[in-house]
């Protein structure tokens, strides 16, 4: 092989590199020049047939060609990548003058909003949140709350009883009918003073415009020495004023009966229905919103608290019910129909957490 052959090979390979129109063609040129079966490798194999002086000079020349080809490939690769990027940017160019694409904004469900409001109000009074299991036993759901065996709430038509492994009703396991078992568990595990609320899901066998099989409740419990019914009234007055965002909401406490409180009362708020519109505060009528009372001594005994030393009050309300009153939602069942149009109308902007400082309602 002569020097002219080496120069010709160099020119040929450089021309192939320069002619590569894309990265795939460039890689093919690289393999054809520097690969195991490439032209430079084939030329190296022919060095054995040359004289010692020719072998030395030709080998040096071929090594120089390898370096030149490698440099040419790198340079060409850079040019091709830059051209490919420019082409991609050109094809993906955005017209920033166009209006933005419409996006669906999620809304916070009224139940979640109302629970945040409730927690904010009672949290400011010093009550903390407690939670408990949805599946309860008979003791925590009924017995510890002084609910007798013949009470209507224990009937299968009112309560969801679970079944045992043989498919028979298990009268010791129920879907909790209220969040009162959370109060029982708290009194069993914590020592007074106790100041809590217990929001959560509850279950009862009922379904109409004002009842659903699953709904939400929040119950409150305060246990300490020298707690009176006056403390209960003051707590509920503060809550109603803050929740309905009306100063001095009229409240009426009507004597009632609950197995777990004594004395017990139903609480009504003053309202008007003039023009078919419900208004809280300006009143010529009353509307029931919750039940309450002083914790029954037997309940304290069941939970290991001495009723001679401690007493307290409890209350409970339906979260859906007070949400319907505040936000004008006419039918309870619509809370659970998963209608996006309904949620757009009654929903709330997310991440705007309820607080008393900036106002409960966004």
VEXDREN-2710 file (C-alpha; in Angstrom, 1 decimal):
% VEXDREN-2710
k/r/px/py/pz
1/UNK/0.0/0.0/0.0
2/UNK/1.4/3.4/-1.0
3/UNK/1.1/6.8/0.5
4/UNK/-1.3/7.8/-2.4
5/UNK/-3.6/4.9/-1.4
6/UNK/-3.6/6.2/2.2
7/UNK/-4.5/9.7/1.2
8/UNK/-7.2/8.3/-1.1
9/UNK/-8.7/6.3/1.7
10/UNK/-8.6/9.3/4.0
11/UNK/-10.4/11.5/1.4
12/UNK/-13.0/8.8/0.8
13/UNK/-13.8/8.2/4.4
14/UNK/-14.0/12.0/5.2
15/UNK/-16.3/12.4/2.3
16/UNK/-18.6/9.7/3.6
17/UNK/-18.7/11.4/7.1
18/UNK/-19.4/14.8/5.5
19/UNK/-22.2/13.3/3.3
20/UNK/-24.0/11.7/6.3
21/UNK/-27.5/13.4/6.3
22/UNK/-28.6/12.3/9.8
23/UNK/-27.3/10.5/12.9
24/UNK/-28.2/7.1/11.5
25/UNK/-26.2/7.7/8.3
26/UNK/-23.3/9.0/10.4
27/UNK/-23.2/5.9/12.5
28/UNK/-23.2/3.8/9.4
29/UNK/-20.2/5.8/8.1
30/UNK/-18.4/5.3/11.5
31/UNK/-18.9/1.5/11.4
32/UNK/-17.8/1.4/7.7
33/UNK/-14.6/3.3/8.6
34/UNK/-13.7/2.2/12.1
35/UNK/-15.6/-1.0/12.8
36/UNK/-14.2/-4.5/13.0
37/UNK/-15.0/-5.0/9.3
38/UNK/-14.4/-1.4/8.4
39/UNK/-12.0/-0.1/5.7
40/UNK/-9.3/1.1/8.1
41/UNK/-9.3/-2.3/9.8
42/UNK/-9.0/-4.1/6.4
43/UNK/-6.1/-1.8/5.5
44/UNK/-4.4/-2.6/8.8
45/UNK/-4.6/-6.3/8.0
46/UNK/-2.7/-5.7/4.7
47/UNK/0.3/-4.2/6.5
48/UNK/1.9/-7.7/6.8
49/UNK/2.6/-7.8/3.0
50/UNK/4.7/-4.6/3.1
51/UNK/8.4/-4.0/3.6
52/UNK/9.4/-3.0/7.1
53/UNK/9.9/0.7/6.1
54/UNK/6.5/0.8/4.3
55/UNK/4.8/-1.0/7.1
56/UNK/6.0/1.6/9.6
57/UNK/5.1/4.6/7.5
58/UNK/1.7/3.2/6.4
59/UNK/0.8/2.1/9.9
60/UNK/1.5/5.6/11.2
61/UNK/-0.6/7.1/8.4
62/UNK/-3.5/4.8/9.1
63/UNK/-3.5/5.6/12.8
64/UNK/-3.5/9.3/11.8
65/UNK/-6.5/8.6/9.5
66/UNK/-8.3/6.9/12.4
67/UNK/-7.8/10.0/14.6
68/UNK/-8.9/12.3/11.8
69/UNK/-12.0/10.3/11.1
70/UNK/-13.0/10.2/14.8
71/UNK/-12.6/14.0/15.0
72/UNK/-14.7/14.4/11.8
73/UNK/-17.4/12.1/13.2
74/UNK/-17.6/14.1/16.5
75/UNK/-17.8/17.4/14.7
76/UNK/-20.4/16.1/12.2
77/UNK/-22.4/14.6/15.1
78/UNK/-22.5/17.9/16.8
79/UNK/-23.8/19.6/13.7
80/UNK/-26.5/17.0/13.1
81/UNK/-27.7/17.1/16.7
82/UNK/-27.9/20.9/16.6
83/UNK/-29.8/20.7/13.3
84/UNK/-32.2/18.0/14.7
85/UNK/-32.8/20.2/17.8
86/UNK/-33.5/23.2/15.7
87/UNK/-35.9/21.2/13.6
88/UNK/-37.7/19.9/16.7
89/UNK/-38.0/23.3/18.2
90/UNK/-39.4/24.7/15.0
91/UNK/-42.0/21.9/14.7
92/UNK/-43.0/22.3/18.4
93/UNK/-43.2/26.0/18.5
94/UNK/-46.0/27.4/20.6
95/UNK/-48.0/30.5/19.8
96/UNK/-47.9/32.2/23.1
97/UNK/-50.5/34.8/21.9
98/UNK/-53.2/32.1/21.9
99/UNK/-55.6/32.0/24.9
100/UNK/-54.9/29.3/27.5
101/UNK/-56.7/26.0/27.3
102/UNK/-59.7/25.7/29.6
103/UNK/-59.1/23.5/32.6
104/UNK/-61.5/21.8/35.0
105/UNK/-60.9/23.1/38.5
106/UNK/-61.8/20.7/41.3
107/UNK/-64.1/21.7/44.1
108/UNK/-64.1/20.8/47.7
109/UNK/-67.2/18.9/48.8
110/UNK/-69.6/20.7/51.2
111/UNK/-69.2/17.9/53.7
112/UNK/-65.4/18.4/53.8
113/UNK/-65.9/22.2/54.0
114/UNK/-68.4/21.9/56.8
115/UNK/-66.2/19.5/58.8
116/UNK/-63.2/22.0/58.4
117/UNK/-65.5/24.8/59.7
118/UNK/-66.6/22.7/62.7
119/UNK/-63.1/21.8/63.6
120/UNK/-62.0/25.4/63.4
121/UNK/-64.8/26.6/65.6
122/UNK/-64.5/24.0/68.4
123/UNK/-60.7/24.0/68.1
124/UNK/-60.7/27.7/69.0
125/UNK/-62.7/26.7/72.1
126/UNK/-60.0/24.2/73.1
127/UNK/-61.7/21.0/71.9
128/UNK/-59.5/18.5/70.0
129/UNK/-60.5/15.9/67.4
130/UNK/-60.8/12.2/68.2
131/UNK/-61.6/9.4/65.8
132/UNK/-62.7/5.7/66.1
133/UNK/-63.6/2.6/64.1
134/UNK/-66.6/2.4/61.8
135/UNK/-67.3/-1.2/62.9
136/UNK/-68.2/-1.2/66.6
137/UNK/-69.2/-3.8/69.2
138/UNK/-72.4/-3.8/71.2
139/UNK/-70.8/-2.4/74.3
140/UNK/-69.3/0.7/72.9
141/UNK/-72.2/1.5/70.5
142/UNK/-75.1/0.7/72.9
143/UNK/-74.4/-0.6/76.4
144/UNK/-71.9/1.9/77.6
145/UNK/-74.2/4.7/76.4
146/UNK/-77.0/3.4/78.7
147/UNK/-79.1/2.2/75.8
148/UNK/-81.3/-0.6/77.1
149/UNK/-81.7/-3.9/75.3
150/UNK/-85.3/-3.1/74.2
151/UNK/-84.4/0.3/72.7
152/UNK/-85.7/0.7/69.1
153/UNK/-82.1/1.7/67.9
154/UNK/-81.1/-1.9/68.5
155/UNK/-83.6/-3.4/66.1
156/UNK/-82.4/-4.7/62.8
157/UNK/-84.7/-2.4/60.9
158/UNK/-82.7/0.6/62.3
159/UNK/-79.1/-0.8/62.7
160/UNK/-76.8/-2.5/60.2
161/UNK/-75.6/-5.7/62.0
162/UNK/-72.7/-7.6/60.5
163/UNK/-72.8/-11.3/59.8
164/UNK/-70.6/-14.0/61.2
165/UNK/-68.6/-16.5/59.1
166/UNK/-71.6/-18.7/58.6
167/UNK/-73.7/-15.8/57.3
168/UNK/-75.8/-15.4/60.4
169/UNK/-76.4/-12.0/62.0
170/UNK/-73.7/-11.1/64.5
171/UNK/-75.5/-9.0/67.2
172/UNK/-72.2/-8.0/68.7
173/UNK/-70.8/-6.2/65.6
174/UNK/-72.6/-3.2/64.0
175/UNK/-71.8/-0.3/61.7
176/UNK/-71.8/2.5/64.3
177/UNK/-75.1/4.3/64.5
178/UNK/-73.4/7.5/65.9
179/UNK/-69.9/8.7/66.8
180/UNK/-70.7/8.4/70.5
181/UNK/-68.5/5.3/70.8
182/UNK/-65.6/7.6/70.2
183/UNK/-66.6/9.4/73.4
184/UNK/-66.7/6.1/75.3
185/UNK/-63.3/5.1/74.0
186/UNK/-61.8/8.5/74.9
187/UNK/-63.2/8.3/78.5
188/UNK/-61.9/4.8/78.9
189/UNK/-58.4/5.7/77.7
190/UNK/-57.9/9.3/78.9
191/UNK/-58.3/10.9/82.3
192/UNK/-60.4/14.1/82.9
193/UNK/-60.4/16.9/82.0
194/UNK/-61.6/15.8/78.5
195/UNK/-62.6/18.3/75.8
196/UNK/-63.1/16.6/72.4
197/UNK/-65.2/16.5/69.3
198/UNK/-65.7/13.3/67.3
199/UNK/-66.6/13.9/63.6
200/UNK/-67.1/10.9/61.3
201/UNK/-69.3/8.6/59.3
202/UNK/-72.3/6.9/60.8
203/UNK/-74.8/4.3/59.5
204/UNK/-78.5/3.8/59.9
205/UNK/-81.1/1.9/57.8
206/UNK/-83.0/4.9/56.4
207/UNK/-83.3/6.6/53.0
208/UNK/-85.4/9.7/52.0
209/UNK/-84.9/13.4/51.3
210/UNK/-83.5/14.0/54.8
211/UNK/-81.9/10.6/55.6
212/UNK/-79.3/8.4/53.9
213/UNK/-77.9/5.0/55.0
214/UNK/-74.5/6.6/55.5
215/UNK/-74.1/10.1/56.8
216/UNK/-71.8/12.2/59.0
217/UNK/-72.1/13.4/62.6
218/UNK/-70.0/15.4/64.9
219/UNK/-70.4/14.9/68.6
220/UNK/-68.8/16.9/71.5
221/UNK/-67.8/15.9/75.0
222/UNK/-66.5/17.9/77.9
223/UNK/-65.8/16.2/81.2
224/UNK/-64.4/18.0/84.2
225/UNK/-65.2/19.1/87.7
226/UNK/-68.0/21.6/88.2
227/UNK/-69.3/21.5/84.6
228/UNK/-72.8/22.8/84.3
229/UNK/-75.6/23.1/81.8
230/UNK/-74.7/26.8/81.5
231/UNK/-71.3/25.8/80.0
232/UNK/-73.1/23.7/77.5
233/UNK/-75.4/26.5/76.5
234/UNK/-72.5/28.9/76.1
235/UNK/-70.6/26.5/74.0
236/UNK/-73.4/25.9/71.6
237/UNK/-74.2/29.6/71.4
238/UNK/-70.7/30.3/70.4
239/UNK/-70.7/27.6/67.8
240/UNK/-74.0/28.7/66.2
241/UNK/-72.9/32.3/66.1
242/UNK/-69.6/31.4/64.4
243/UNK/-70.9/28.7/62.1
244/UNK/-73.9/30.6/60.7
245/UNK/-71.9/33.8/60.8
246/UNK/-74.9/35.6/62.5
247/UNK/-74.5/37.5/65.7
248/UNK/-76.5/36.2/68.7
249/UNK/-78.4/33.4/66.9
250/UNK/-81.6/32.8/68.9
251/UNK/-81.4/29.4/70.6
252/UNK/-84.2/27.4/72.3
253/UNK/-83.5/24.4/74.5
254/UNK/-86.5/22.1/74.7
255/UNK/-86.5/19.2/77.3
256/UNK/-86.1/15.9/75.6
257/UNK/-84.9/12.3/76.3
258/UNK/-81.7/10.6/75.4
259/UNK/-80.5/7.4/77.2
260/UNK/-76.9/8.8/77.6
261/UNK/-77.7/12.3/78.9
262/UNK/-79.7/13.6/81.8
263/UNK/-81.1/16.2/81.6
264/UNK/-81.4/16.2/77.9
265/UNK/-82.5/18.8/75.4
266/UNK/-83.2/19.4/71.7
267/UNK/-81.8/22.7/70.4
268/UNK/-83.7/24.9/68.0
269/UNK/-82.5/28.0/66.2
270/UNK/-84.6/31.0/65.4
271/UNK/-85.4/31.4/61.7
272/UNK/-87.8/32.9/59.3
273/UNK/-89.3/31.3/56.1
274/UNK/-90.6/34.5/54.6
275/UNK/-91.0/34.2/50.8
276/UNK/-90.1/30.6/50.9
277/UNK/-86.5/31.4/51.9
278/UNK/-85.0/30.1/55.1
279/UNK/-83.1/32.8/57.0
280/UNK/-81.2/32.2/60.3
281/UNK/-81.4/34.9/63.0
282/UNK/-84.4/37.0/62.0
283/UNK/-87.1/34.7/63.3
284/UNK/-90.7/34.0/63.7
285/UNK/-90.2/30.2/63.7
286/UNK/-87.9/27.6/65.2
287/UNK/-85.9/24.8/63.5
288/UNK/-84.3/21.9/65.4
289/UNK/-80.5/21.4/64.7
290/UNK/-79.1/19.2/67.4
291/UNK/-79.4/17.3/70.6
292/UNK/-77.5/17.7/73.8
293/UNK/-77.5/17.2/77.6
294/UNK/-75.4/16.5/80.7
295/UNK/-73.6/13.1/80.5
296/UNK/-75.6/10.4/82.4
297/UNK/-73.9/9.2/85.6
298/UNK/-74.3/5.6/84.4
299/UNK/-72.3/6.4/81.2
300/UNK/-69.5/7.9/83.4
301/UNK/-69.5/4.7/85.5
302/UNK/-69.4/2.4/82.4
303/UNK/-66.3/4.3/81.3
304/UNK/-64.5/4.2/84.7
305/UNK/-65.1/7.8/85.8
306/UNK/-66.5/8.7/89.2
307/UNK/-69.8/10.6/88.7
308/UNK/-69.4/11.9/92.3
309/UNK/-66.3/13.8/91.3
310/UNK/-66.7/14.5/87.6
311/UNK/-69.6/15.6/85.4
312/UNK/-69.9/16.9/81.9
313/UNK/-71.9/17.7/78.8
314/UNK/-72.3/16.1/75.4
315/UNK/-73.9/17.2/72.1
316/UNK/-74.3/15.8/68.6
317/UNK/-75.5/17.1/65.2
318/UNK/-75.7/15.9/61.7
319/UNK/-73.0/17.5/59.5
320/UNK/-75.2/17.2/56.3
321/UNK/-78.1/18.8/58.1
322/UNK/-76.3/22.0/59.2
323/UNK/-74.6/22.2/55.8
324/UNK/-78.0/22.1/54.1
325/UNK/-79.2/24.9/56.4
326/UNK/-76.2/27.1/55.8
327/UNK/-75.7/26.6/52.1
328/UNK/-79.3/26.1/51.0
329/UNK/-79.0/22.5/49.8
330/UNK/-82.6/21.1/49.6
331/UNK/-82.1/17.3/49.4
332/UNK/-79.7/15.2/51.5
333/UNK/-79.4/12.5/48.8
334/UNK/-77.7/14.8/46.4
335/UNK/-74.6/14.8/48.6
336/UNK/-73.8/11.3/47.4
337/UNK/-75.0/11.2/43.8
338/UNK/-71.5/12.2/42.4
339/UNK/-73.0/14.8/40.1
340/UNK/-70.2/17.0/38.9
341/UNK/-72.7/19.8/38.1
342/UNK/-73.9/19.7/41.7
343/UNK/-70.4/19.9/43.0
344/UNK/-69.5/22.8/40.7
345/UNK/-72.5/24.7/42.2
346/UNK/-72.2/23.9/45.9
347/UNK/-68.5/23.1/46.1
348/UNK/-65.7/25.2/47.5
349/UNK/-62.3/26.3/46.3
350/UNK/-59.7/23.8/47.6
351/UNK/-56.8/24.7/49.9
352/UNK/-58.7/27.7/51.4
353/UNK/-58.8/26.1/54.9
354/UNK/-61.6/27.4/57.1
355/UNK/-60.4/29.6/60.0
356/UNK/-62.0/32.1/62.4
357/UNK/-59.5/34.7/61.6
358/UNK/-60.2/35.2/57.9
359/UNK/-63.8/33.9/58.0
360/UNK/-65.2/30.4/57.6
361/UNK/-66.7/30.6/54.2
362/UNK/-64.4/31.4/51.2
END
